[in-house]
Amino acid sequence: MASICILGGTGMLGSSLVPHLQNLGHQVVCLSRKVGDIGTVIIDYSNETSLMSILDSYGPDYIINLA
C-alpha cells in the first residue's frame, strides 16, 4: 500500500480521511499545527526548511494538503 502524508490531518476533513485511509491499509502520517492523535507530527507550516525536512524523512508516495 501507499505511504501518505496529510497536511492538516487533525482538522474536520482529516479526522475522517485518516482513519479511512488507514483502514484501507495505507501508512498515514499527519502533519498539523496542533496536537492530535498518536502519530501526529507538530509543524509550523511557514517554516519551509522544517516542512521539507520532514517530508524528505518520511518520503511519502502521496501528499494531501488539507491545511
ChimeraX attribute file (.defattr): number of C-alpha atoms within 10 A of each C-alpha:
attribute: neighborCount
match mode: 1-to-1
recipient: residues
	/A:1	9
	/A:2	13
	/A:3	17
	/A:4	21
	/A:5	23
	/A:6	22
	/A:7	23
	/A:8	23
	/A:9	28
	/A:10	23
	/A:11	16
	/A:12	10
	/A:13	11
	/A:14	19
	/A:15	15
	/A:16	12
	/A:17	16
	/A:18	20
	/A:19	13
	/A:20	12
	/A:21	15
	/A:22	15
	/A:23	10
	/A:24	10
	/A:25	12
	/A:26	15
	/A:27	16
	/A:28	22
	/A:29	22
	/A:30	24
	/A:31	27
	/A:32	21
	/A:33	17
	/A:34	14
	/A:35	13
	/A:36	16
	/A:37	10
	/A:38	8
	/A:39	11
	/A:40	20
	/A:41	17
	/A:42	14
	/A:43	18
	/A:44	12
	/A:45	16
	/A:46	8
	/A:47	9
	/A:48	10
	/A:49	10
	/A:50	13
	/A:51	15
	/A:52	11
	/A:53	11
	/A:54	15
	/A:55	15
	/A:56	10
	/A:57	8
	/A:58	12
	/A:59	13
	/A:60	16
	/A:61	11
	/A:62	12
	/A:63	16
	/A:64	13
	/A:65	12
	/A:66	15
	/A:67	14
